[in-house]
């Protein structure tokens, strides 16, 4: 038993003398790297993508204004790889008048939109060519 304590004490003294510490030893351990790409996949259907989009303040405001004007609106989504492109539009008698296009990722986060709004739903500006369509 005494030999074990002596060995440990000598080893620790050597480590201190050589400038090592516990952090260096731990840093050199093989620690698995995090996954490069996290796949969320919570938005799996068209109706889920539409529901996320319908909750944006500007979409709620648009829906309210169109309801007051007795103008029906359309929200439709199409899948594009891991994203959903959602169109919000007035349903005119002979065409759709687009209010905005949104690109939603599979986690339900807004990636980009044709027009930019603040958190309250107030229009800020149109997107630039570099911002929309997003990749």
PASEBA-1860 file (N, C-alpha, C; in nm, 3 decimals):
! residues 135
1> XXXXXXXX> 0.082/-0.119/0.000/0.000/0.000/0.000/0.087/0.126/0.000 ~ 0.193/0.119/0.083/0.283/0.234/0.092/0.349/0.260/-0.042 ~ 0.383/0.154/-0.114/0.446/0.167/-0.246/0.353/0.236/-0.345 ~ 0.220/0.208/-0.337/0.123/0.272/-0.425/0.120/0.423/-0.402 ~ 0.119/0.463/-0.275/0.117/0.607/-0.244/0.246/0.675/-0.290 ~ 0.355/0.605/-0.273/0.484/0.659/-0.316/0.485/0.678/-0.467 ~ 0.437/0.578/-0.538/0.432/0.586/-0.685/0.344/0.702/-0.731 ~ 0.228/0.718/-0.668/0.136/0.827/-0.704/0.200/0.962/-0.675
9> XXXXXXXX> 0.263/0.975/-0.559/0.327/1.101/-0.520/0.439/1.136/-0.617 ~ 0.520/1.040/-0.653/0.629/1.066/-0.746/0.575/1.104/-0.884 ~ 0.472/1.035/-0.929/0.411/1.065/-1.059/0.357/1.207/-1.061 ~ 0.285/1.247/-0.954/0.231/1.383/-0.947/0.341/1.487/-0.945 ~ 0.446/1.461/-0.870/0.559/1.555/-0.865/0.623/1.569/-1.003 ~ 0.637/1.459/-1.073/0.694/1.464/-1.208/0.605/1.545/-1.302 ~ 0.476/1.522/-1.291/0.382/1.595/-1.377/0.389/1.745/-1.350 ~ 0.391/1.782/-1.224/0.401/1.923/-1.188/0.534/1.979/-1.235
17> XXXXXXXX> 0.639/1.903/-1.212/0.774/1.947/-1.252/0.782/1.967/-1.404 ~ 0.718/1.880/-1.480/0.722/1.890/-1.626/0.622/1.990/-1.682 ~ 0.541/2.049/-1.597/0.448/2.153/-1.640/0.313/2.101/-1.686 ~ 0.281/1.980/-1.656/0.151/1.927/-1.692/0.051/1.958/-1.583 ~ -0.075/1.962/-1.622/-0.181/1.971/-1.522/-0.301/1.890/-1.570 ~ -0.401/1.882/-1.490/-0.517/1.799/-1.523/-0.586/1.847/-1.651 ~ -0.587/1.978/-1.674/-0.652/2.030/-1.795/-0.583/1.979/-1.921 ~ -0.450/1.975/-1.918/-0.376/1.925/-2.035/-0.410/1.779/-2.058
25> XXXXXXXX> -0.413/1.703/-1.951/-0.445/1.561/-1.965/-0.586/1.541/-2.018 ~ -0.681/1.620/-1.968/-0.818/1.607/-2.014/-0.834/1.656/-2.157 ~ -0.762/1.761/-2.194/-0.772/1.817/-2.328/-0.725/1.717/-2.433 ~ -0.632/1.632/-2.398/-0.576/1.538/-2.494/-0.658/1.410/-2.506 ~ -0.761/1.397/-2.426/-0.847/1.279/-2.438/-0.928/1.288/-2.566 ~ -0.962/1.176/-2.620/-1.042/1.172/-2.742/-1.187/1.203/-2.707 ~ -1.233/1.321/-2.745/-1.371/1.363/-2.720/-1.443/1.365/-2.853 ~ -1.554/1.295/-2.865/-1.623/1.292/-2.994/-1.669/1.432/-3.035
33> XXXXXXXX> -1.652/1.463/-3.164/-1.695/1.593/-3.217/-1.846/1.592/-3.235 ~ -1.911/1.708/-3.220/-2.055/1.711/-3.241/-2.088/1.684/-3.387 ~ -2.209/1.641/-3.410/-2.252/1.615/-3.547/-2.244/1.742/-3.627 ~ -2.196/1.732/-3.749/-2.180/1.850/-3.834/-2.315/1.909/-3.872 ~ -2.414/1.825/-3.892/-2.545/1.874/-3.936/-2.653/1.814/-3.846 ~ -2.731/1.898/-3.787/-2.841/1.852/-3.702/-2.968/1.858/-3.784 ~ -3.037/1.748/-3.793/-3.161/1.743/-3.869/-3.276/1.752/-3.769 ~ -3.356/1.853/-3.783/-3.466/1.877/-3.690/-3.589/1.796/-3.729
41> XXXXXXXX> -3.637/1.820/-3.849/-3.748/1.744/-3.908/-3.878/1.749/-3.828 ~ -3.907/1.860/-3.761/-4.034/1.870/-3.690/-4.147/1.914/-3.783 ~ -4.114/1.983/-3.892/-4.214/2.026/-3.989/-4.213/1.924/-4.102 ~ -4.310/1.833/-4.101/-4.310/1.723/-4.197/-4.421/1.735/-4.301 ~ -4.522/1.816/-4.274/-4.634/1.821/-4.367/-4.662/1.965/-4.411 ~ -4.736/1.975/-4.520/-4.776/2.105/-4.572/-4.856/2.183/-4.468 ~ -4.947/2.115/-4.399/-5.030/2.184/-4.300/-4.948/2.236/-4.182 ~ -4.842/2.166/-4.144/-4.755/2.214/-4.036/-4.678/2.339/-4.080
49> XXXXXXXX> -4.629/2.339/-4.204/-4.557/2.456/-4.256/-4.651/2.576/-4.265 ~ -4.774/2.553/-4.306/-4.873/2.661/-4.315/-4.908/2.713/-4.176 ~ -4.921/2.624/-4.080/-4.955/2.666/-3.943/-4.846/2.754/-3.883 ~ -4.719/2.719/-3.908/-4.607/2.802/-3.859/-4.615/2.940/-3.922 ~ -4.634/2.945/-4.052/-4.639/3.071/-4.126/-4.759/3.156/-4.083 ~ -4.870/3.093/-4.060/-4.993/3.166/-4.022/-4.978/3.237/-3.888 ~ -4.881/3.197/-3.808/-4.861/3.259/-3.677/-4.770/3.381/-3.680 ~ -4.710/3.414/-3.794/-4.629/3.535/-3.802/-4.719/3.657/-3.788
57> XXXXXXXX> -4.674/3.761/-3.716/-4.759/3.879/-3.692/-4.810/3.944/-3.820 ~ -4.726/3.955/-3.923/-4.770/4.019/-4.045/-4.874/3.937/-4.120 ~ -4.866/3.804/-4.107/-4.965/3.717/-4.171/-5.099/3.728/-4.097 ~ -5.093/3.734/-3.964/-5.216/3.753/-3.886/-5.282/3.886/-3.920 ~ -5.199/3.991/-3.932/-5.251/4.123/-3.967/-5.310/4.122/-4.108 ~ -5.241/4.060/-4.202/-5.290/4.048/-4.340/-5.424/3.974/-4.343 ~ -5.431/3.863/-4.270/-5.554/3.784/-4.264/-5.670/3.868/-4.207 ~ -5.642/3.945/-4.103/-5.743/4.031/-4.041/-5.794/4.135/-4.140
65> XXXXXXXX> -5.700/4.202/-4.209/-5.739/4.306/-4.306/-5.820/4.247/-4.422 ~ -5.782/4.130/-4.468/-5.854/4.066/-4.579/-5.992/4.019/-4.535 ~ -6.002/3.976/-4.411/-6.133/3.933/-4.358/-6.226/4.053/-4.349 ~ -6.173/4.168/-4.303/-6.253/4.291/-4.295/-6.300/4.336/-4.434 ~ -6.220/4.306/-4.537/-6.254/4.344/-4.674/-6.330/4.233/-4.747 ~ -6.366/4.129/-4.674/-6.434/4.011/-4.730/-6.356/3.950/-4.846 ~ -6.226/3.953/-4.835/-6.138/3.898/-4.939/-6.076/3.769/-4.888 ~ -6.105/3.655/-4.954/-6.044/3.529/-4.909/-5.893/3.527/-4.935
73> XXXXXXXX> -5.823/3.456/-4.850/-5.678/3.440/-4.869/-5.644/3.293/-4.883 ~ -5.525/3.268/-4.935/-5.476/3.133/-4.956/-5.337/3.123/-4.894 ~ -5.314/3.017/-4.822/-5.179/2.982/-4.777/-5.152/2.844/-4.833 ~ -5.047/2.833/-4.911/-5.013/2.703/-4.968/-4.863/2.682/-4.957 ~ -4.825/2.556/-4.941/-4.684/2.523/-4.919/-4.639/2.415/-5.015 ~ -4.513/2.426/-5.053/-4.452/2.322/-5.135/-4.317/2.288/-5.075 ~ -4.285/2.161/-5.077/-4.158/2.115/-5.019/-4.045/2.139/-5.119 ~ -3.931/2.185/-5.065/-3.811/2.207/-5.144/-3.693/2.152/-5.064
81> XXXXXXXX> -3.660/2.027/-5.087/-3.557/1.954/-5.010/-3.594/1.955/-4.862 ~ -3.514/2.021/-4.776/-3.543/2.024/-4.632/-3.623/2.146/-4.591 ~ -3.664/2.228/-4.686/-3.737/2.351/-4.657/-3.879/2.343/-4.711 ~ -3.960/2.436/-4.663/-4.095/2.455/-4.714/-4.106/2.597/-4.766 ~ -4.152/2.613/-4.889/-4.183/2.745/-4.944/-4.332/2.766/-4.928 ~ -4.368/2.871/-4.855/-4.509/2.897/-4.825/-4.550/3.030/-4.887 ~ -4.657/3.025/-4.965/-4.711/3.146/-5.028/-4.834/3.191/-4.949 ~ -4.838/3.321/-4.920/-4.956/3.383/-4.858/-5.010/3.481/-4.961
89> XXXXXXXX> -5.137/3.464/-4.999/-5.190/3.544/-5.109/-5.339/3.572/-5.095 ~ -5.383/3.680/-5.160/-5.526/3.707/-5.177/-5.576/3.614/-5.286 ~ -5.693/3.559/-5.266/-5.753/3.473/-5.367/-5.851/3.557/-5.450 ~ -5.799/3.622/-5.553/-5.882/3.702/-5.643/-5.963/3.609/-5.732 ~ -6.064/3.663/-5.800/-6.151/3.578/-5.883/-6.075/3.510/-5.997 ~ -5.973/3.576/-6.052/-5.904/3.517/-6.167/-5.754/3.497/-6.146 ~ -5.704/3.524/-6.026/-5.561/3.506/-5.999/-5.534/3.514/-5.849 ~ -5.412/3.479/-5.812/-5.367/3.497/-5.674/-5.278/3.621/-5.670
97> XXXXXXXX> -5.302/3.709/-5.573/-5.218/3.827/-5.552/-5.131/3.798/-5.429 ~ -5.003/3.770/-5.452/-4.914/3.727/-5.345/-4.884/3.841/-5.247 ~ -4.906/3.812/-5.121/-4.867/3.903/-5.013/-4.719/3.882/-4.982 ~ -4.677/3.754/-4.965/-4.538/3.724/-4.934/-4.511/3.575/-4.955 ~ -4.385/3.545/-4.982/-4.334/3.409/-4.984/-4.243/3.392/-4.864 ~ -4.252/3.278/-4.797/-4.167/3.246/-4.682/-4.098/3.113/-4.707 ~ -3.974/3.103/-4.666/-3.904/2.976/-4.668/-3.881/2.935/-4.523 ~ -3.938/2.821/-4.486/-3.934/2.768/-4.350/-3.846/2.643/-4.353
105> XXXXXXXX> -3.752/2.632/-4.257/-3.672/2.509/-4.255/-3.749/2.398/-4.183 ~ -3.690/2.280/-4.181/-3.761/2.165/-4.124/-3.780/2.174/-3.973 ~ -3.714/2.273/-3.908/-3.732/2.296/-3.765/-3.842/2.399/-3.738 ~ -3.895/2.460/-3.844/-3.999/2.561/-3.828/-3.944/2.702/-3.815 ~ -3.816/2.721/-3.845/-3.754/2.853/-3.837/-3.763/2.922/-3.973 ~ -3.792/3.051/-3.970/-3.796/3.130/-4.093/-3.654/3.149/-4.144 ~ -3.628/3.105/-4.266/-3.496/3.124/-4.327/-3.492/3.255/-4.403 ~ -3.595/3.283/-4.479/-3.599/3.408/-4.554/-3.741/3.431/-4.604
113> XXXXXXXX> -3.765/3.553/-4.652/-3.894/3.586/-4.709/-3.876/3.693/-4.816 ~ -3.977/3.705/-4.901/-3.973/3.800/-5.010/-3.972/3.944/-4.958 ~ -4.046/3.967/-4.851/-4.049/4.098/-4.784/-4.005/4.080/-4.639 ~ -3.941/4.181/-4.585/-3.888/4.174/-4.449/-3.979/4.252/-4.355 ~ -4.015/4.189/-4.242/-4.100/4.250/-4.139/-4.027/4.244/-4.006 ~ -4.063/4.334/-3.915/-4.005/4.324/-3.781/-4.086/4.227/-3.697 ~ -4.051/4.214/-3.570/-4.117/4.117/-3.482/-4.264/4.149/-3.457 ~ -4.302/4.274/-3.479/-4.441/4.312/-3.456/-4.527/4.297/-3.582
121> XXXXXXXX> -4.461/4.268/-3.695/-4.535/4.254/-3.820/-4.532/4.378/-3.906 ~ -4.454/4.478/-3.867/-4.444/4.601/-3.945/-4.348/4.580/-4.062 ~ -4.391/4.620/-4.182/-4.309/4.607/-4.301/-4.184/4.693/-4.289 ~ -4.069/4.635/-4.320/-3.943/4.708/-4.315/-3.896/4.740/-4.457 ~ -3.885/4.634/-4.541/-3.835/4.652/-4.676/-3.850/4.523/-4.755 ~ -3.828/4.533/-4.885/-3.824/4.415/-4.968/-3.688/4.349/-4.957 ~ -3.683/4.221/-4.987/-3.557/4.147/-4.985/-3.470/4.186/-5.103 ~ -3.341/4.168/-5.086/-3.248/4.188/-5.197/-3.231/4.056/-5.271
129> XXXXXXX> -3.167/4.061/-5.386/-3.143/3.941/-5.463/-3.058/3.841/-5.386 ~ -2.971/3.889/-5.299/-2.887/3.801/-5.220/-2.964/3.734/-5.106 ~ -3.074/3.796/-5.062/-3.150/3.743/-4.949/-3.260/3.646/-4.992 ~ -3.315/3.665/-5.111/-3.427/3.581/-5.154/-3.415/3.553/-5.302 ~ -3.433/3.433/-5.347/-3.465/3.315/-5.265/-3.341/3.269/-5.189 ~ -3.364/3.211/-5.074/-3.251/3.163/-4.994/-3.222/3.018/-5.029 ~ -3.105/2.976/-4.991/-3.063/2.837/-5.024/-3.074/2.747/-4.905
END
